[in-house]
Amino acid sequence: AVRESEGAPAAFHDRTPWFIMTWKAFVLASGISIALAEHTGIEHSGCSQSGSIQPIPYVPVINGQFANTAELFAAWKASKGDLCDHVPNEAENKRGKEELHIGDYLVIKWQFESASTFSNDPDGETSRPSGFLRENFAIYVSNGCKLSACVEPATPLGSGEVLFPVELEVQEDTGVEPRLRYDSWTPPSAAGEGITLANPDPDFPPRPSAMNKKRYAITNLALMTTKDIPYNVDDELGTICLAVGTFISTIFPEIGSFQTRLQSYMDVGYWDGDNLIEDTATDLSIMVMDSESCSNIPPITETVLSGVSQILMAKPPPLSPPPPPLEPPPMPCPSACVPECKGYSMCIATAGAGGDCASKYPAKCFLEDGNLGQTGCAKFSTCYYPCTKDTYMEGAPPVTATCSADCSEYLTPQCMPPYVAPYVEPPCPKNCVKDCAGYSKCMSNNEPDCMFKFPTTCSTDCAKFSGCYYKCTKGKFLGVGPPATGPECSLECAEYLTPDCLPPPEPPCPPQCFEMCKEYAACMATLGVGCESLAMDPKCYTEWKDECDKFYGCYFPCTENKRKPKVSGSCSPECASYLVPNCFPFTISKDPHFQLPHGGRADFRGEDNAIFNLLSAKNVSMNVLIADADFAWNKRTVHGTKMSAAYWIIRTEKNKVIRIEYNTTARGAAVYEEGASTPIILADDHQEFVRDNLHVKFMGKTKLRVKTDKWEMAATKSPFPFPNLNRGKMLLDVEIAALYDADSDVVAPHGIFGQAYDGDKLAVDGAVDSDRGTVTTTKAQAEGAIEGTWTDYKMASKFATLFKYTRFDVTSAKHRDVTQLTGIKHAAGRAEGKAISIPVGKSSE
């Protein structure tokens, strides 16, 4: 049985479950230097061979106390270095071998020492023959042998083990690895129990053919050699510390003592169950003597090893006489009485004891405990309702005129009214908005067949949502809520919908609707039929029809396919907000006004007869020619500038360089191929120039589109504003659209326009001309919205690509530093998480 010992771990005193211990091996960095044995010139001599592995048990002492708690052992260990180097003193040895107490931390050092000798030094005083312990041999350790034969466990309890393992330390270079037969060790939790083992390790060494079956059954630890371990190198004296194990003395052995034994075996086979396996036997042993100084033996000779240590327990303290018998404790109130008899208790407390109450409830409710062989609830019935009124309370019922102290104590805690949480309505299910918003609108508008058009959950799990949602929100985004209460929307509905079941923000206009379907949308808003040929993708009128439906209704009335959305009689605020930022043209237009990516704006005068770069990107560059122009603007005269020609330089995916020119005076556009002597002239929309990923084509009579896989650009020959006042005057309006995520390109675009793809979420407004006098001259040069100065963007010639911020030939370039710009910065309005970049095109004055 487990006996208590002063200072033993509390878990043993408490008899409460301790922990499942998994053996941990701590490897120390220090170790024995490995060197092959070499002959050192000792005279040849006859040799004898023997050796042993000696278990050295001791209980550490720290500050005058034996280590019998985890704290004392940890403190002692912290004061030591390599435990192999510790030599126990007399007191530690005696406690570990002759007076071991329950709860002691027993340390066992397993030390190998060769007893082999030379005939000319029979006592081994100056030298011993060299050798090595052979690799891949098991040294079996039995820590709980009852007698020397080691076939019976030291205790009949549990697994038979008396020592509970704490840790094992091995020196890193020694070449020893511990193996536990079981991964899980559970200490005894009460008197009369033993140490139990579980989770067998399949890699534990099998039983050697020469090992007794009963001894193997109580062997739960092995030390495996992982390499050849030299000893007595150069025939010099020495020992080897193979490992140090720490255990807690846990079980008092049956005869008051036990043995710890070690044994290795010659490899002549092993047992697999009841079958002896011999075909892999090597007939080798662990201890090999190979000294070249031995003259009477072959080059090497070998043998097995063993070792034993007897450990005596201290005499257990005398058992205390049993205490006198106590009065039996009062019977607790049976908890089963509460659900079965609380009604009876209320009945007799309010209507009086009588047959009517007894006939309605089980007999146990009015029988004393043990009456008729069953648990009785008579006392419960007498006490429960008078003390509790069947109402939950914390702690014992107060003693009152109707509740005695005996009743109060008897009911507590098993027979008190249980806590019943107040009903809390579950929150509105989040999926109801997605699944049933349409059903709520259908029901609110008294439309027919609503239940057949939507999932059944709309009238079950989402029934309350369906009754509240449309009446309170009309399906419009309300922010974080709650909805305003009113005749249709009760306070209960408003609180129920908030925050999980309010209308989500309306998604922004899908970018593909603008990129691929803007001409189709303009046609549908004006002609209404025959517009399919203008769609850049058939999905505009098939798969995307529903998704782009709102775009088709808003786009042309708000932009006329040429300007930023503007609230007017034909363009509602809702439509204008919906189109920004994904679905309206960004342009450079008129004299010239820039509507920039991310929503910025600026005016740019430039310089008469000078060429400026608008877009410089990898393999793509666009320049424009600026010319002075006077505009008759209603009742004003504006001395401004215009764009009179556009030039593109494109390097295709197959490395062909194409140059394109379009101006306000020539008929058609000129396309120059590299190496060609004359240009190709595109005169109208019946012709298209295609080279690799480059497409050049007129879209109508005056709009030239230049498109690659990443960029779509266009220049449109347009009359001056107020054409009746500016007869015959023409200019170019320009559109530039990124067809990929230009903000994330490793070659960040640049140019007066292109640099706005700067990877942030800010719009930057530059200088604009605000003078509205009768006669004005434009002055703004986009200051504040561009890097450097406006002259940095002047080009040497119409097809030049090189300037201060060129990107045409580079392999990487950073975005501009927006913090250095002096223009007004504001939120770009770009929707989060879009995989496609915002298209850029035309805008209005």
PyMOL commands that set and color helices and strands:
alter all, ss='L'
color gray80, all
select helices_A, chain A and resi 10-14+70-78+83-85+90-97+213-217+233-235+337-351+355-358+363-366+371-373+378-388+405-411+431-444+450-453+456-459+463-473+491-497+511-526+532-534+538-541+549-559+573-579+597-599+742-744+751-754+790-793+818-820
alter helices_A, ss='H'
color red, helices_A
select strands_A, chain A and resi 25-28+47-48+51-58+61-62+65-66+105-114+117-118+131-133+138-145+163-171+176-180+182-186+196-200+207-208+221-225+229-231+239-249+257-263+270-272+275-277+287-289+301-303+306-312+587-589+593-595+601-603+610-617+620-633+636-651+657-663+669-673+680-682+688-691+694-698+703-707+711-719+730-738+762-765+775-777+824-827
alter strands_A, ss='S'
color yellow, strands_A
deselect
rebuild
show_as cartoon
